[in-house]
Amino acid sequence: MPAHASARESERRPVILLSSDAEACAALEVELEKSATILQVPDLDALSTVLDAVPQDLLVFDLDSVATNADEAEASARRVRERYQRIPIIALTRSRQIAGRVRSMVQYVFVAPVDPDKLCDAVLASLNGHSAHSDELVPSPSRRRSLGGLIGSSEPMQRIYEAILRLADSNTTVLVRGESGTGKELVARAIVSLGRRSAKPFISLNCAALPESLIESELFGHEKGAYTGADRSRPGQIELAHTGTLFLDEIATLTLPLQSKLLRVLEDREVRRIGGNTGRPIDFRLITATNEDLEQSVKLGRFREDLYYRINVVPLQLPPLRERPGDIALLVDHYLKHYCSAEALPPKRVAPDAMEVLEDYHWPGNVRELENFIQRLVLMVTGDAIEAHHLPKNVLFASTTRNESLLIPAEGLDFEVEMGRIEAAYLRAALRKTSGVKNKAAKLLKLSERQMKYLCHKHGL
């Protein structure tokens, strides 16, 4: 082995990972390949064998791999802490209850989903002896690149992540607002996945996707014989969300009668099927979404004011992609990897000139448009690099970056000559408009007769 390779290897610090998840070990090795050597053990007995033989610099402890409940997790963490008092511990768990139980015994506790950047920061801080924050139950949002299915590190997205983390464990009704394609359902799913109803039903219904004749039955269910074709009783989506979460997308498209029925469900906490005589008690958290101006709809009488106040308890406004500086490159990289893998194609990259165009484009369809766009490029571009000429004309023409490159070629231009051409073009246009009458052309161009005479002489007109 070359001497320099041995030197690099010697600088890597030993970290032990207690987890039954081989993929987690591989991911941690990739993230920390320059700083740490990862040794995985499957259980507490194996951990004791290793630590008794060769002390390690850090323990990353997946509590869920050794415990099925909070009591077992706390006992396991306490056992390790008391026996190996000097080793720093970073704990991982999916349960906020477990996190609360063990945080006094460890340096860091992370509640899944874990931000890899923040986990790496914690590992390096622990290895270097920096102080840790034992009360940090979730990664700090200051450097988040993703949360749930949401991707982005821009300041607007950091505010969204922070709001999601604050709302996750509450039972508050949330209204997610934003343009089409900004990821409203992803926000709803992220809120649910981090909260106490994460293991309960998540029912998602797009109110605009169903015809008016079907949506009432879809929402509220029906009893057998309630109408022609109702040959059996059927629960609605509200009933199916019992103990869990109901997400109503495009809620502004509900008709006024359906709005009234939904309001009654929210007030009485019970649902009555079509054709039924009795209500059924229902417990669910409501998250709604819309891309419409609900306040204007209320003023116009298209949306009930009392329902508006019921659903607008905590409004969450999603930023459009054009207002998320720096996020396009992250999203492009994510979707390139995803669709190249899904289509079993070699990895592709976006050339710098093409990336400049993509970052300059205004993306009216937001993240959904960008995802579809990248999927199309992955399939249609045969090489490993996506260049500017591969991009559609509408994207190129709308790009300031591309227009600038067309305006100023790579080899440069003679500014005085170009300005002269522009000047002459305006003079000719004004003269044509005034049938060659120079004093009228001068008025059109806001020039004095003296200036007009000089410019016509200069350009031979």
Secondary structure, DSSP 4 states (H G I P E B T S, - for coil): --HHHHHHHHHSEEEEEE-S-HHHHHHHHHHTTTTEEEEEESSHHHHHHHHHHS--SEEEEEGGGT-SSHHHHHHHHHHHHHHS-SS-EEEEES-HHHHHHHGGGSSEEEESSPPHHHHHHHHHHHHTT----TT--S--GGG-SEETTEE--SHHHHHHHHHHHHHTTS---EEEE--TTS-HHHHHHHHHHTSTTTTS-EEEEETTSS-HHHHHHHHHEE-TTSSTT--S-EE-HHHHTTTSEEEEETGGGS-HHHHHHHHHHHHHTEE--BT-SS-EE---EEEEEESS-HHHHHHTTSS-HHHHHHH-SEEEEPPPGGG-TTHHHHHHHHHHHHHHHHTT----EE-HHHHHHHHHS--TTHHHHHHHHHHHHHHH--SSEE-GGGS-HHHHHH-HHHHHHHHS-TT---HHHHHHHHHHHHHHHHHHHTTT-HHHHHHHTT--HHHHHHHHHHTT-
